[in-house]
Amino acid sequence: MKVRQATSNHQFATHCMRYLDELGKPVETFVGFTELTEMAAEAIKTCVDDLFQRADIDINKMTSCSFYAGCHSGVQVLLRKNNPALFYVHCRAHLLQLALVHASQKYAFIKRVISVLNSLYA
């Protein structure tokens, strides 16, 4: 799950799932996104719990999760209360966002392109 802030100051959680198909091949699927009213870990966990319930996913059968979260008091800690064996991997989308932010600070052209895209979105 990736939490992203848009230019309008709305917070969104993007949901993707990766699983093994019948042949054992990994499949990654975009499930959707949810607008968040709060950025607190408990509110994000509630969002994840709602997603799991709608998709009929048992967290106890999960082996890993990936999202932007703190390691001591974040969402992963709250999820591990239900499944202590849950393995956490940092969100690839967040790592990509961090790289983009770094590039935009270093190169003015990238910053202008992002500004134009944000203006179009708004």
URNORCOR-V320917 format. One record per residue. PHI is phi in whole degrees, 0 to 359 (999 if undefined). Layout:
{{PHI} {PHI}}
This chain:
{{999} {241} {261} {227} {255} {275} {295} {276} {66} {271} {255} {232} {249} {263} {246} {231} {232} {239} {209} {263} {280} {299} {268} {84} {273} {290} {233} {243} {232} {282} {264} {152} {218} {231} {281} {260} {267} {222} {255} {294} {304} {296} {293} {292} {298} {300} {299} {295} {301} {298} {299} {299} {294} {296} {269} {55} {253} {266} {299} {290} {263} {279} {253} {206} {215} {217} {192} {277} {199} {287} {272} {252} {223} {272} {299} {299} {294} {294} {293} {292} {296} {274} {215} {298} {275} {297} {266} {255} {234} {297} {299} {295} {296} {292} {298} {295} {297} {299} {295} {295} {298} {299} {296} {291} {284} {271} {238} {298} {299} {296} {298} {294} {298} {296} {299} {297} {297} {296} {296} {297} {296} {293}}
